[in-house]
């Protein structure tokens, strides 16, 4: 019988076992960044500037031991997700969607990174709505980071771009139509929540390329509704 020592929750349960593997602080943020693509140790540290170097080393070791992360043989100091680790993608995307819905205002010193922005757009993507829309490329410049999101039918391919971005290969099939329509937006990090909530016009976002029709198309394609007050909680208080 496997033993997990003092760190285990003592429960034979899927949630408990998942948290034993990836529930420590910073672990899922490492997984989030590796979902965008393989990263060197220094890349991960740059993308998570507040993580102490010893904690990053410990988390990478633990994630390797759990079978979630492995070294990239062809890249010195490189890490990538295993098949088991990539299985966490829907979990991370769902968590990102929930987190964006309750995000609130940014605290002092909080930033948006390339990888966080890429995963945020994945979380906001509405494939059903996009399936009936023309192929479109959306380029977002949020503070100092940028991503390019190509939407063809109900598929999304989003990668970091621009200075400081770690280039990743496009996953879009070469046989799919290349989007001729491009919407390019410049906005501050504080405005991103409003843009993803469908209020790009009221956030101060600057349209660098494209028109009102493409801005409306973005709102149909990417949307995370802000969480409102809980009716159940209100009812319980009233009772």
C-alpha positions in Angstrom: 0.0 0.0 0.0 1.3 3.4 -0.9 2.1 5.8 1.9 2.1 9.5 1.6 3.3 10.5 5.1 2.3 13.6 7.0 1.6 15.5 3.7 -1.3 13.2 2.8 -4.9 14.1 3.7 -5.7 10.6 4.9 -8.6 10.2 2.5 -9.1 7.7 -0.3 -10.6 10.3 -2.6 -10.0 11.8 -6.0 -10.0 15.5 -4.8 -7.6 14.7 -1.9 -5.3 12.7 -4.2 -5.2 15.5 -6.8 -4.4 18.1 -4.1 -1.6 15.9 -2.8 0.0 16.1 -6.2 -0.7 19.6 -7.4 -2.3 21.4 -4.4 0.8 23.1 -3.0 1.2 26.8 -3.4 2.5 27.8 -6.9 2.2 24.3 -8.3 -0.9 25.0 -10.5 0.6 28.3 -11.7 3.7 26.3 -12.9 1.2 23.9 -14.7 -0.6 26.9 -16.1 2.5 28.3 -17.7 3.6 24.9 -19.0 0.2 24.5 -20.7 1.3 27.4 -23.0 4.5 25.6 -23.9 7.8 24.1 -22.6 9.7 26.5 -20.4 13.3 26.7 -19.0 13.8 27.2 -15.3 14.6 30.8 -15.9 11.5 31.3 -18.0 9.3 30.0 -15.2 11.0 32.2 -12.7 10.6 35.2 -14.9 6.9 34.4 -15.3 6.4 33.9 -11.6 8.6 36.7 -10.2 7.4 36.4 -6.6 8.2 32.7 -6.2 11.4 32.0 -4.2 14.0 30.1 -6.2 14.1 27.3 -3.6 10.3 26.9 -3.8 10.4 26.8 -7.6 13.0 24.1 -7.4 11.0 22.1 -4.8 7.8 22.4 -6.8 9.4 21.3 -10.0 10.9 18.3 -8.2 7.6 17.4 -6.7 5.7 17.7 -9.9 8.3 15.5 -11.6 7.9 12.9 -8.9 4.1 13.0 -9.3 4.5 12.4 -13.0 3.0 15.8 -14.0 6.2 17.4 -15.3 9.3 16.1 -17.0 12.6 17.5 -18.3 12.9 18.3 -22.0 15.8 16.2 -23.2 16.7 18.6 -26.0 16.6 21.8 -24.0 19.0 22.4 -21.2 17.1 23.3 -18.0 13.8 22.8 -19.9 10.5 21.4 -18.5 7.3 20.3 -20.1 4.1 18.7 -19.1 3.7 14.9 -19.4 0.5 13.4 -20.8 -0.7 13.2 -17.2 0.1 16.9 -16.7 -1.7 17.9 -19.9 -4.7 16.2 -18.5 -5.0 19.1 -16.1 -5.8 21.6 -18.8 -9.6 21.5 -18.4 -9.1 21.8 -14.7 -6.8 24.8 -15.0 -9.1 26.4 -17.6 -12.2 25.9 -15.4 -10.3 27.3 -12.4 -9.2 30.3 -14.5 -12.7 31.0 -15.7 -14.0 30.9 -12.1 -11.2 33.1 -10.9 -11.8 35.7 -13.6 -15.5 35.8 -12.6 -14.5 36.9 -9.1 -11.3 38.7 -9.9 -12.0 42.2 -8.5 -9.6 45.1 -8.8 -5.8 44.4 -9.1 -3.8 44.8 -5.9 -0.6 46.9 -5.9 2.2 45.2 -7.8 -0.1 42.6 -9.5 0.8 42.1 -13.2 -0.4 40.2 -16.2 2.1 37.8 -17.9 2.1 36.4 -21.4 1.2 32.9 -20.2 -1.5 34.1 -17.9 -3.1 36.2 -20.7 -3.0 33.2 -23.1 -4.7 30.9 -20.6 -7.2 33.7 -19.7 -8.3 33.9 -23.3 -8.6 30.1 -23.4 -10.8 30.3 -20.4 -13.0 33.0 -22.0 -13.3 31.3 -25.4 -16.8 30.4 -26.4 -16.4 27.7 -29.1 -20.1 27.4 -29.9 -20.5 31.1 -30.6 -17.2 31.3 -32.6 -18.2 28.3 -34.8 -20.6 30.5 -36.9 -18.3 33.5 -37.2 -15.7 34.2 -39.9 -12.1 33.4 -39.2 -10.5 36.2 -37.2 -7.2 37.0 -35.5 -7.4 38.9 -32.3 -4.2 40.6 -31.0 -4.3 41.9 -27.4 -1.6 44.2 -25.9 -2.2 44.3 -22.2 0.3 46.5 -20.5 3.7 45.1 -21.6 2.6 41.7 -22.8 0.8 40.7 -26.0 -0.9 37.6 -27.4 -2.3 36.6 -30.8 -5.4 34.5 -30.8 -6.5 33.0 -34.1 -10.1 31.7 -34.2 -11.2 29.5 -37.0 -14.6 28.0 -36.6 -14.9 26.6 -33.1 -11.1 26.3 -32.6 -8.7 28.6 -30.9 -4.9 28.9 -31.2 -3.4 31.5 -28.9 0.3 32.2 -28.4 2.4 35.0 -26.8 3.9 37.4 -29.2 6.1 40.5 -29.1 9.2 41.4 -27.1 9.9 39.1 -24.2 7.5 36.4 -25.5 8.6 32.9 -25.7 7.6 31.9 -29.2 5.5 28.8 -29.5 4.5 26.9 -32.7 1.0 27.4 -34.0 -1.2 24.4 -33.5 -3.7 25.5 -36.3 -3.9 23.2 -39.3 -2.2 24.5 -42.4 -5.4 23.6 -44.3 -7.6 25.9 -42.4 -8.4 29.3 -43.8 -6.0 32.1 -42.8 -8.0 34.9 -41.1 -8.2 38.1 -43.2 -10.0 40.0 -40.4 -7.8 41.3 -37.6 -8.8 43.1 -34.4 -5.9 44.6 -32.4 -6.5 46.1 -29.0 -4.3 48.0 -26.5 -5.4 48.2 -22.9 -4.2 48.4 -19.4 -4.3 45.3 -17.1 -7.1 46.8 -15.0 -9.3 47.0 -18.1 -8.9 43.3 -19.0 -11.7 42.1 -16.7 -14.1 44.5 -18.3 -13.1 43.5 -21.8 -13.6 39.8 -21.1 -17.0 40.7 -19.5 -18.1 42.2 -22.9 -17.6 45.9 -22.0 -14.6 46.7 -24.2 -16.1 50.1 -25.2 -16.3 51.2 -21.6 -12.9 50.2 -20.5 -10.7 52.6 -22.4 -9.4 49.9 -24.6 -7.8 51.5 -27.8 -8.6 49.8 -31.1 -5.3 49.8 -33.1 -6.8 47.8 -36.0 -10.3 46.7 -36.8 -13.7 48.2 -36.4 -16.9 48.1 -34.3 -18.1 44.9 -36.0 -14.9 43.1 -35.0 -15.1 44.5 -31.5 -18.6 43.0 -31.2 -17.3 39.7 -32.6 -14.7 39.6 -29.9 -17.4 40.0 -27.3 -19.3 37.0 -28.7 -16.1 34.9 -29.0 -14.6 35.7 -25.6 -16.7 36.2 -22.5 -16.5 35.5 -18.8 -19.5 36.8 -16.9 -18.7 38.5 -13.6 -20.0 36.6 -10.6 -23.0 38.4 -9.0 -24.2 38.2 -5.4 -25.4 34.8 -4.3 -29.1 34.6 -4.2 -28.9 31.6 -2.0 -26.7 33.5 0.5 -29.1 36.5 0.4 -32.1 34.2 1.0 -30.3 32.5 3.9 -29.5 35.9 5.5 -33.1 37.1 5.0 -34.5 34.0 6.5 
